[in-house]
Amino acid sequence: MKGAIYLSLDKAFDFLLSVAITRPVFMWGAPGIGKSALANNFANEVGMECVSLLGSQLAPEDLIGIPKIEDGCSRFFPPANIVREKPFVLFLDELNASSHEIQKAFYSLILEKRIGEYRLPEDTIVIGAGNRAQDAAIVKTMPSALINRMVHIHLKASHRQWLDWAINQGNIHPWVVEYIQLRVDHLWSEPPKHEEPFSTPRSWHMLSDALYSFGEDIPEEMLEALTYGLLSPNHAVNFKGFIKQLRQKHTITSIIKGETKWPDLPSDRDILYFLAQSFKGYLMKELPNDEASIRSEHKRLAVTAKDRLKELTRISIEIAQSVVGPNENGELLPDWFLIEIARDLPRLAGKS
């Protein structure tokens, strides 16, 4: 959607509090980003029941009701799941996955809060949600008349907000929290074009629940099945390496300080890759992009980093090169540092 404005979940929550009470809002977002939880949290905040309808599973009679003869005339009686005496939040999930016939039935429901002869209680709030076409989900094009009946916002994942919730409210497993703190870019990934799991706040929550169920002595085979069954493949490799380094007491901090060495056994390639990517993330966080902002502590870190990269190169040139290459988002280490690497470590920079 052109001109889309993306809001984090906390900003979207504030938006709903101000807008949804007067006009229907439609939330666009990738699977697992938290659309349903946001609608439920909003309902709790305004003190209303949240009634959810799943558009992809609705038949016409589920919405408009069943006809009945009364006083010689046929009348449609609304389904019990939307009949309430008090106002409520009606959450139309996967609205754009419903059939066009159902979408037409939503016209009057969204604009006039009416289905046939039945009107929703006054002050009832209507919120819609759906995935995007690029999410490889079941979606149908919404008619312009339906689009024009709602205010549209797009949701984005915020690692800061998710971590705050995970630590203070979500009871998320400490392994998951610590990993996302190290790799905030792994909280969410774009849905793949082919059929495979991918990382979302929901999949990390599911992983957390499973880890609590297994306990800290989870066998490596079970851990591998869990991670590859829930996360993007690259994230699964890294998370498995993260757990392995926890168990073997390897930390990127101790390696940078020179207190421990890079693991060099062939069986530890997964942990070596994870530590290398953590090392890269640490450098991207600590080294300034602007050369004018370089201070003495940055120069010291740069010297240390080159020493550690030299040591890493002796074990695996490919993994060392992944540190100086672009990450999943195409981001690189600061240019001034890459120039130093090209000068002092030409083999690592790909020069002879």
N, C-alpha and C positions, 0 to 999 in steps of 0.2 A: 504494500500500500504506500503510495507516494506521500511525502510530507508527514510521515508517521512520527509522533512524539512518544518517546519511550520513557516510562516512569518505573522507578523501583517500587517494590511492594509497599513500602511505608508511605511513599509519595502517592501511590495509587489509592491507598487507604484514606488518606486525607482528602483526595479528590472525590472519592465516593461519599464521604461525610458531607461534603459541600454541594455536590451535584446530583447524586443519585436520589436524594430526597425530593428533588423537583423534576428531574428528567431521567428516563431510562439510560443506562450506561452499558456499553458493550466492551468487554475486555478481550483483546487479542493477545495470545501468548502461546509459546511452545508447550508441548506436553510436559507435565511434571514441574512446571515453574511455580505453581501455587495459586492458580485461579480459584479453585473450589475453596481452599483454605481462606483465601482473602474474602470471598463472599460470606463464609460462615463467621469469620471474625467481625466483619462489618455488621452482620445481623446481631451478634452478641453485643456489640458496642451500642447499637440503637435500641436494644432490648426487645427484639422481635424474633419470632420463629423463622428459620430459613427452610423453605420448601424447594427442593431441587427437582427439576424435570430434565431428563437426559434426551436431548433432541434426536440423537442418532437411534434411540430405541422407542420413539413415540410413533404410534399409529394415530390416524385422524381421530378415532373415537376416544383415544386417551386424553385428548385435549378438548374437543368440542362436545364430547359426551355421547349418550345413546338416546335415540328418539323414543318417545312414549306418547301414546294417545291419551289425551286429557280433555274432557268436555268436547269431544268430537274433533279436536285439533291435535296435530303432532307438535310436541315440544321437545327440545333437546335438554336433557338434564346433565349438568356439569359433573365431571368426575370428582369423587370425594377428596382426592389428593390436593385439589386447589380450592376447595370450599372451606372457608374459615369465617368465624364471626369477628375476629379481631384482625387488624392489619398485620401483614407479614412481609418478609422478603422473598420474592419469587425469583429463584435463580434458574435461568434457562441455560444450562450447560450444553456445550456442543450444539449450540443453536444452528450454526452454519453447516452442521453435518446432517440436519434433518431434511426430509424430502421437501420439494417445493410446495406440495400441498400443505404440509405442516407449517412451513414458513409463511404461507398466506394466512393461515389461521392465527399466526402470531401478530399480524398487522393490528387488529383491534385490541388484542391483549396488551401489546406494548404501548400503543398510543392512547387508547381509551380505557385500558384495564377492564376489558369486557370480552366475554366469550358467549356468543349468542345472546341470550337474554340475561345471563348471569354477569354481575359486576363484582369485581374484587372489592373487598372492604376499602373504604376511603383511607388514604395515607399508605396503602400497600406500595412497596417499592419493587420495581422490576429491574433486574440486572441480567445481562446476557454475557456469554463467554464462548470462545471458540479458538481452535487452532488456526494457524496460517497455512496457506497453500504450500509454502516451501517446507513445511514440517513433515511431509510425507504421511499426513494423516487423512482421514476421510473428511473431505470438506466439499461443499457445493457453493457455487457463486450465489451470494445473497442478492435479491432484487434491489434495485436502487430505492424503491419505495420503503423497503424494510431498513436499509442502511440509513436513510434519511430520518428515520424515527428515533434514532439513538445517538448519544454522544460516544465517540470512539476513543479508546486509549490503548496503548500497547505496553505490555509488561516486560521488564528485564530483570534478570537475577542480580542481586546485590550481595556480594560475599560478606560485606560488613554487617548488613542487616541479618543475613542468615546465620552468621557465627554468633551474633549477639543473642538471637533466638535459641540457637542450638545449645549455647552454654548456660543460659539463664532460664529457659523454659522448655526446650525441646527434649531434654534428657538424651541427647545424642551421644553415642559411644565416644569415649575420649580418643580412640585411635582415629576416628573419622574427623573429629574436631581438629586434632593436631595436624592431620594431613592437609585439610583444607586451609588451615592457617599457613602452612608452608606453600601450598599450591592453590592459591585462590582462583587461578585461571581454570582449575579442573572442576569447579562447582557445577558448571553447566557447559554443554557442548551442543553445537547445531545437530539436529537429527540427521542421521546418515541417509544417503539415497537408496541404500540397500538394507535388507533386513538384518539388523544387529542391534544389541543393546547400546544405549548411549547415556552419558552422565547428566543427571538433573538433580535439583534439590530433593525431589521425591525418591530417586534411586539411591542417593546417599542415605536418606532416612531409612529406606528399606534395608540397606546394608547394615546400618547401625542396629536395627532390630534383630537381624540375623546374628550379628556378632554377640549381642547380649545373650541370645538364645544358646549359641555354641559355647560361649565362655572364652577366656583368654588362651586356653589350651587347644583352640581349634586346629585340627590337622591341616597341614599345608595343602593337601588335595582338596579339602572342603573350602578353604580360603580361596583357592584358585577358582573353584567352581562358582563361588559366590561373586567374586569380583568380575570375572568374565561374563557372568550371567546378568550383571546389573549395570556395569560401567562401560564407557567407551574403551576399546581395546588398549589404547595407549595409556589411559588412566588406570586400567586394571593392572598393567605391567608395573606402573610406578607405585601403586598402592601396595601390591604384593612385595615389592622391594622395600617399601617403607616399613612394613611389618617385620620383614626379615632383619632390617638394620636395627629396629627396636629390640628384637630378641638377641641380636649379636652385639648390642651396645655400641654400634657405630653411629656417630652423629656428624653432621656436616661441620658443626662448630669445632669439634675436637680435631677434625681433619684440617680445617683452615688454620687452627692454632699449631698444627704439627704434632699434636699429642697422640694421634693415631694415624695410620696409613690408609690409603685407598685399599679396599679389599681386592686381592689380585687372583683369587682362585677362579678357575673356569665356572665352577658351580655358583659363584657369587656375581655373575654378570648382571642379574636383575637388580641386586642391591647396588652394584657399581653404577648402573644406569640411573637409578633413582637418586643416588647421592650426587651424581654429576649434574642432573637436572635441578636438584635443590641448590647446588653450588651456583649454577647459572642464575637461578631466581634470586639468590642472595646478592650476587654481583649487580644484577639489574636494579635491585632495590637500593643498594648502598652506594653505587658509583653514580655521580651526577652526569647527565647527558651534556650539559653545558661545560665546556672546558674552562670557562672563566670562573666556574664555581668550585673547581678542584682545590681541596685543602690538603694539609699535610697527612691527615688520616686516610684520605682517599689515595694518596700516592703510596702510602705504606701498604694499604690493602691491595693496590694494583701490583706491587712487587711480590707480595705473598701469593696473590692469585696466579701470577705467571709461574711461580715455583710449583704450585700445586698442579697447574695445567701441564707442566713439563713432566711431573711424576705420573699424572694420569695418562699422558701420551705413551709412556713406556709400557703401560698395561694394555691400552686400547686406543689407537689413533682415531678410530671411528667414534667412540664415545666422547673423546676429548674434542673432536671437531663438532660434535653436536652441541657442545657448550658455547662455541663461538658462532654457531649458525643461528638462523632465525627460529623462534619458537612457533607454536601452533598459530599464533596471531600475526606472524610475520615480523615480530619485534626482535631487535638485535641489541647486543651490548653497546655501550657508548662508542661512538666513532673513534674518539681519541685513544680509548683502551684497545680497540681492534687494530689501530695503527701500531701501537706498541707491540702487540702480539705478532703482527706481520713482520716487524723489525727484529724482534728477539726470538720468536719461535716460528721461523718461516715454514717449517714442516707442518706445523699445526694450521697455519694460514693457507696451506695448499700450494706453497711455493717451494721450488727446489733450491 
